[in-house]
Amino acid sequence: MINPTPMRKAQMAKGKSRQSDPARKPAPVVRESGAPRGYAALLVEVKARIQSAQYAALRAVNKELVGLYWDIGRLIVERQGSQGWGRGVVEALSADLRRAFPGAGGFSAQNLWYMRQFYQEYSIAPKLQPLVGEIGWAHNLIVMSRCKDAQEREFYLRATRKFGWSKNVLTYQIDNQSYQKSLLGQTNFDKTLSPALRAQAKLAVKDEYTFEFLELGEEHSERELQRALLARIEDFLRAMGGVFTFVGSQFRLEVDGEEYFIDLLLFHRRLRSLVAIELKIGKFQSEFVGKMQFYLAALDAQVRQEDENPPIGIILCREKKRTIVEYALRDARKPIGVATYAITRTLPKKLQGQLPSPEVISRLLQKL
């Protein structure tokens, strides 16, 4: 065993005396100083700026990619037209491009054919050309393959850009005939909302909503309908358009000591408006409008915050007669829309010929 040196003994004794001295206070712990005032706001602002830059970068990359595919499609069309090349050139081009750029995707023969079709169909639609670069290539393929009418394509191109629809949401909206149902919607928004809100509100209220995700029979109560919608709340909000948030069910209002309950209360993020929904399993009745006006007046007075726009009402029925709805809404002072709901995807044949004129549709699309 090695004995400690005299110096080491002295150090050990000194350390022992320090530990045994009850009057000696422990050395203070050095702590990092707290964040200065205003730092939290700075962090939020910087994070928002970074996210904005990332989004702008992604949009720029996407626009460049779509532009590349447009040019490839154009070159294929031009060469086939001028030199009479057949289908084999596309397969050969695909194989050579994949060899030349082994780490890059998107050059399969099928995708080259899509590029060719993409150029052919949109080169004759100059109004749509600026829009295709605003959404992803996969989204463009969905719109191109599922929609043949130019105005219907414009609707989904603009809506996808504005609302940031995913591929699944976009497909759902097309399958659900959102374009047709938005144009047929029955509301009194022209008289009750400001010009800045009218177009967006009209797009928020469809003529018919499809709840094919519900496991309900033809005969069901309003309570069963409400419970089924709440059980599939994400699907419900997606069917409503994807820009709503859920606030509550059987939302309680108290007026002069009496209680009233709104079936469903949502919030439309872009309109910044509360949206009251009344569920009716039967036909629309004109007295429904008076009840909804009362709810909206109470929401406006008791619930709406200062930075929010006036609340909107949606009366959701199983059936409606359009003339009765028109008369019921004619003198209503609160913004209300009347829609129907279905469990399967259908647009009644009698409504196919009632779409607005191309001029009216064009004006509405410009608001997207």
C-alpha positions in Angstrom: 0.0 0.0 0.0 1.4 3.4 -1.0 1.4 6.0 1.8 0.2 9.5 0.9 2.8 12.2 0.8 2.9 15.0 3.4 1.4 17.4 0.9 -1.4 15.0 0.0 -2.1 14.6 3.8 -2.4 18.3 4.2 -4.9 18.6 1.3 -7.0 15.7 2.7 -7.0 17.3 6.2 -8.0 20.7 4.7 -10.8 19.1 2.7 -12.0 17.3 5.8 -12.1 20.4 7.9 -14.2 22.2 5.2 -16.7 19.4 5.2 -17.0 19.3 9.0 -17.4 23.1 9.4 -21.1 23.6 10.1 -20.8 27.4 9.7 -19.5 27.1 6.2 -22.2 27.6 3.5 -22.2 25.5 0.4 -21.0 27.1 -2.8 -23.8 28.6 -4.8 -25.0 26.7 -7.8 -24.4 28.7 -11.0 -27.6 28.8 -13.0 -28.2 30.0 -16.5 -30.0 33.3 -16.6 -33.7 33.3 -17.7 -34.7 34.3 -21.2 -35.0 38.1 -21.6 -38.3 39.7 -21.9 -39.8 39.4 -25.4 -37.8 36.3 -26.3 -40.8 34.1 -26.6 -42.3 36.4 -29.1 -39.0 36.5 -31.0 -38.9 32.7 -31.1 -42.4 32.5 -32.5 -41.7 35.1 -35.1 -38.4 33.4 -36.3 -40.1 30.0 -36.4 -42.9 31.4 -38.5 -40.4 33.0 -40.8 -38.5 29.7 -41.2 -41.7 27.8 -41.9 -42.7 30.5 -44.5 -39.3 30.2 -46.2 -39.6 26.4 -46.2 -43.0 26.5 -47.7 -41.9 29.0 -50.3 -38.9 26.8 -51.2 -41.2 23.8 -51.6 -43.5 25.7 -53.8 -40.6 26.9 -55.9 -39.3 23.4 -56.3 -42.7 22.1 -57.2 -43.3 24.8 -59.8 -39.9 24.0 -61.4 -40.7 20.2 -61.4 -44.1 20.8 -63.0 -42.4 23.1 -65.5 -39.9 20.4 -66.3 -42.6 17.9 -66.9 -44.5 20.4 -69.1 -41.3 20.8 -71.3 -40.7 17.1 -71.6 -44.3 16.6 -72.6 -44.0 19.4 -75.2 -40.8 18.0 -76.6 -42.4 14.5 -77.0 -45.5 15.9 -78.7 -43.4 18.1 -81.0 -41.0 15.3 -82.0 -43.8 12.9 -82.6 -45.7 15.4 -84.7 -42.7 16.6 -86.8 -40.9 13.3 -87.3 -43.7 10.8 -87.1 -42.3 8.8 -84.1 -44.4 6.1 -82.7 -45.0 4.8 -79.2 -41.6 3.1 -79.0 -39.8 6.4 -78.6 -41.4 7.0 -75.2 -40.3 3.6 -73.9 -36.8 4.2 -75.2 -36.6 7.7 -73.7 -37.7 6.4 -70.4 -35.0 3.7 -70.3 -32.3 6.1 -71.3 -33.3 8.8 -68.8 -33.4 6.3 -65.9 -29.9 5.1 -66.9 -28.6 8.7 -67.1 -30.3 9.8 -63.8 -30.4 6.7 -61.7 -31.1 8.6 -58.5 -34.0 10.5 -59.9 -37.6 9.3 -60.1 -40.4 10.3 -62.3 -39.1 9.0 -65.6 -41.1 5.8 -66.0 -42.7 5.3 -69.4 -46.2 5.8 -67.8 -45.1 9.1 -66.3 -43.7 10.3 -69.6 -47.1 9.5 -71.2 -48.7 11.6 -68.4 -46.4 14.4 -69.3 -47.4 14.2 -72.9 -51.1 14.2 -72.0 -50.5 17.0 -69.5 -49.0 19.3 -72.2 -51.7 18.3 -74.8 -54.6 19.1 -72.5 -53.4 22.3 -70.9 -51.7 23.8 -73.9 -55.1 24.6 -75.2 -56.3 26.0 -71.8 -54.2 29.1 -71.2 -56.3 30.1 -68.3 -55.4 27.0 -66.4 -51.7 27.0 -67.2 -50.6 29.3 -64.3 -52.6 27.2 -61.8 -51.1 23.8 -62.5 -47.7 25.0 -61.2 -49.3 25.9 -57.9 -50.1 22.3 -56.9 -48.2 19.0 -56.8 -47.7 16.7 -59.8 -49.7 13.9 -58.2 -52.5 16.4 -57.5 -52.4 17.5 -61.2 -52.7 13.9 -62.3 -55.8 13.4 -60.2 -57.5 16.5 -61.5 -56.5 15.8 -65.1 -57.8 12.2 -65.0 -60.9 12.7 -62.9 -62.2 16.1 -64.4 -62.7 16.8 -68.0 -64.6 20.1 -67.9 -62.3 23.1 -67.9 -64.3 25.0 -65.2 -64.4 21.9 -63.0 -60.6 21.6 -63.3 -60.2 25.2 -62.4 -62.4 24.8 -59.3 -60.3 21.9 -58.0 -56.9 23.5 -59.0 -57.8 26.7 -57.2 -59.3 24.9 -54.1 -56.3 22.6 -53.8 -53.9 25.5 -53.9 -55.9 27.7 -51.4 -56.9 25.0 -48.9 -53.8 22.8 -49.1 -55.8 19.6 -49.8 -53.9 16.4 -49.6 -54.3 13.8 -52.4 -56.8 11.9 -50.4 -58.9 15.0 -49.6 -58.8 16.1 -53.2 -59.9 12.7 -54.4 -62.7 12.7 -51.8 -63.9 16.2 -52.9 -64.0 15.1 -56.6 -65.9 11.9 -55.7 -68.3 13.8 -53.6 -69.0 16.2 -56.5 -68.1 19.2 -54.4 -67.9 21.4 -57.6 -71.5 20.8 -58.6 -72.8 20.9 -55.1 -71.1 24.2 -54.2 -72.6 25.9 -57.3 -76.1 24.7 -56.5 -76.0 25.8 -52.8 -79.1 27.6 -51.5 -78.2 30.5 -49.2 -79.1 34.2 -48.5 -75.4 35.2 -48.3 -75.7 37.9 -51.1 -78.0 39.9 -48.8 -76.6 39.1 -45.4 -72.8 39.0 -45.8 -70.2 41.6 -46.9 -68.7 41.2 -50.4 -65.4 40.1 -48.9 -67.1 37.1 -47.3 -69.8 36.1 -49.8 -67.9 33.9 -52.2 -66.0 32.1 -49.5 -69.1 31.4 -47.6 -70.9 30.1 -50.7 -68.1 27.6 -51.2 -68.4 26.6 -47.5 -72.1 25.6 -47.8 -72.8 22.9 -50.4 -76.2 21.9 -51.7 -75.7 18.4 -50.5 -73.3 16.7 -48.1 -72.4 13.0 -48.5 -71.8 11.1 -45.3 -71.0 7.7 -46.8 -68.8 6.9 -43.8 -71.9 6.6 -41.5 -73.2 3.2 -40.6 -76.8 4.2 -40.5 -79.9 2.7 -42.0 -82.5 4.6 -43.9 -84.6 5.1 -40.7 -82.7 6.9 -38.0 -83.4 9.6 -35.4 -81.7 13.0 -35.2 -79.9 11.9 -32.1 -78.6 8.8 -33.8 -77.4 11.0 -36.7 -75.6 13.3 -34.4 -74.0 10.5 -32.4 -72.8 8.9 -35.6 -71.3 12.1 -36.9 -69.5 12.7 -33.6 -68.1 9.2 -33.6 -66.5 9.9 -37.0 -65.7 13.6 -36.4 -62.6 13.7 -38.7 -64.6 12.2 -41.6 -67.4 14.6 -40.9 -65.2 17.7 -40.9 -63.5 16.4 -44.1 -67.0 16.0 -45.7 -67.9 19.5 -44.7 -64.9 20.9 -46.7 -61.8 20.4 -44.6 -61.6 24.0 -43.2 -63.7 23.6 -40.2 -62.8 22.9 -36.6 -65.1 21.3 -34.0 -66.4 23.5 -31.2 -69.1 21.4 -29.5 -72.3 19.4 -29.7 -75.5 20.3 -28.0 -73.9 23.7 -27.5 -75.7 25.4 -24.7 -77.1 28.9 -24.9 -79.0 30.7 -22.1 -81.3 33.5 -23.0 -83.3 35.3 -20.3 -83.1 32.3 -18.0 -84.1 29.7 -20.6 -81.7 27.1 -22.1 -81.3 26.3 -25.8 -79.0 23.8 -27.5 -77.4 23.9 -30.9 -76.9 20.5 -32.4 -73.4 21.1 -33.7 -71.2 24.2 -33.5 -68.1 24.5 -35.8 -65.7 27.2 -36.6 -64.7 28.0 -40.2 -61.0 29.0 -40.1 -60.9 31.0 -43.3 -64.2 32.8 -42.8 -63.3 33.2 -39.1 -66.9 32.5 -38.3 -68.8 30.3 -36.0 -71.1 27.9 -37.9 -74.2 26.5 -36.2 -75.6 23.3 -37.7 -79.1 22.0 -37.1 -79.8 18.4 -38.0 -83.2 17.5 -39.4 -84.0 13.9 -40.6 -87.1 14.9 -42.5 -88.1 17.6 -45.0 -87.1 21.2 -44.7 -89.8 23.3 -43.0 -89.9 27.1 -43.3 -90.1 27.5 -39.5 -86.5 26.1 -39.2 -85.2 29.4 -40.5 -86.7 31.4 -37.6 -85.2 29.1 -35.1 -81.8 29.3 -36.7 -82.0 33.1 -36.8 -82.6 33.1 -33.0 -79.5 30.9 -32.5 -77.3 33.1 -34.7 -78.5 36.2 -32.8 -77.6 34.6 -29.5 -74.2 33.4 -30.8 -73.5 36.9 -32.1 -74.3 38.5 -28.8 -72.9 36.0 -26.3 -70.2 33.9 -28.0 -68.7 35.6 -31.0 -65.3 37.3 -30.2 -64.4 40.8 -31.4 -62.0 39.6 -34.1 -64.5 37.1 -35.6 -67.0 37.6 -38.4 -70.8 37.1 -37.9 -71.9 33.5 -37.3 -73.4 31.5 -40.1 -76.1 28.8 -39.9 -76.5 25.6 -41.9 -79.8 23.7 -41.7 -79.0 20.2 -42.8 -82.1 18.2 -43.8 -82.8 14.8 -45.4 -84.9 16.4 -48.1 -85.9 19.9 -49.3 -88.0 21.6 -52.0 -86.0 24.4 -53.6 -88.8 26.8 -54.0 -89.8 26.5 -50.3 -86.2 27.1 -49.3 -86.0 30.1 -51.6 -89.1 31.7 -50.0 -88.1 30.9 -46.5 -84.7 32.6 -46.9 -85.9 35.6 -48.8 -86.5 37.9 -45.8 -84.1 36.2 -43.4 -81.7 38.8 -41.9 -79.1 36.3 -40.7 -76.7 34.4 -43.0 -78.2 30.9 -43.5 -77.7 28.1 -45.9 -80.0 25.1 -46.4 -78.5 21.8 -47.5 -79.4 18.1 -47.6 -77.4 15.1 -46.6 -77.1 11.7 -48.2 -75.4 8.4 -47.2 -74.3 7.6 -50.8 -72.7 9.7 -53.5 -75.5 11.1 -55.7 -76.3 14.3 -57.5 -80.0 14.1 -58.4 -80.6 14.0 -62.1 -83.2 16.8 -61.9 -80.4 19.1 -60.7 -77.9 18.3 -63.5 -79.4 20.9 -65.7 -79.6 23.6 -63.0 -75.9 24.6 -62.8 -75.3 28.3 -63.1 -74.2 29.8 -66.4 -70.5 29.7 -67.3 -70.2 33.4 -66.6 -71.5 33.0 -63.1 -69.3 30.0 -62.5 -66.2 31.9 -63.7 -66.9 34.9 -61.4 -67.2 32.5 -58.4 -64.0 30.7 -59.3 -62.1 33.9 -59.4 -62.8 34.3 -55.7 -60.9 31.1 -54.8 
